């Protein structure tokens, strides 16, 4: 009888091993490397809020594991990026890094993560190289590549809006350069012609001379890449210069995401392309928006969605490994094959670990980026240079 009891006890212990293991491990250390000051501060806060919201919805855990958060302000400063990311990797010994917004900073993070084999989840920065030449088994992105919304807007401008010529304007840094290249690729593939590519140094917001040049060139359309405080200033300056009603302004959705309150009437009617809109209305999005508003007394934006989905993707990997992060191959495999039930609509991961996702055409109506149709269905980044 005692022998049978011993066997039964052993069997029960084995069956419960996965749960017990997750419960008895120490906390998983997640390092946030995000901008908490400067032009992109609000974006960094929204990403962290989204990530923490998912944990809160699941009893403070991600994939069954309790989380310890460590934070570093990257200041959107590429020159400090290597030192900052190494604080998390070497000083704090984090298990996972979540970051960042600025593409130039993200490139340094990806290099450090690749060299140290630290799991990195990028919840915003769209630098094409992250899931292109710098792709790696331990690097994932839950946002977009700079090419995706820009290419889709190029298609819209040429095919739906029937524009023949355009001028582009951006901050002169990785995200801006790649965004205007993506727009140009899409626009010119459908017969359009980019007349000139203009830029200003990041984070300069003195636009008047360039607006005068655009007015003189008289293109059919203008495409821009700005976000945060720079997006607010540009949209208001464009309208004040009398260009809004003369030359249609288009942009990747960051131009009007999280900025409409400050932009006011100047943004009304603008068309942008992005993988999220404020009124998608799917069940997941309704719950997400309600919970986010209750928790933070704010309406969520795309940055919050991307942070939320970073937590969801990590949870999928951890759940597959029953909370055992040492089983990295299991964690990574599950993340690679995940179908993420996102507020933006379900998406899967490409072989380069970038979302394959719908890109929406949005129109600003009051303080809402309203979905008015698909710009591109299940758009996958070309991941040029990725050798995964």
Helices and strands as residue ranges (DSSP letters): H 2-15, H 17-24, E 28-34, H 41-57, E 61-62, E 65-73, G 78-80, H 81-86, I 87-91, E 96-98, H 103-116, E 119-122, G 128-131, E 139-141, H 146-155, I 156-160, E 165-172, H 174-189, E 193-201, H 208-217, E 221-225, H 228-240, E 248-252, G 253-255, H 260-263, G 264-267, E 271-274, H 283-296, H 302-320, H 328-336, E 339-340, E 347-349, E 355-365, E 368-379
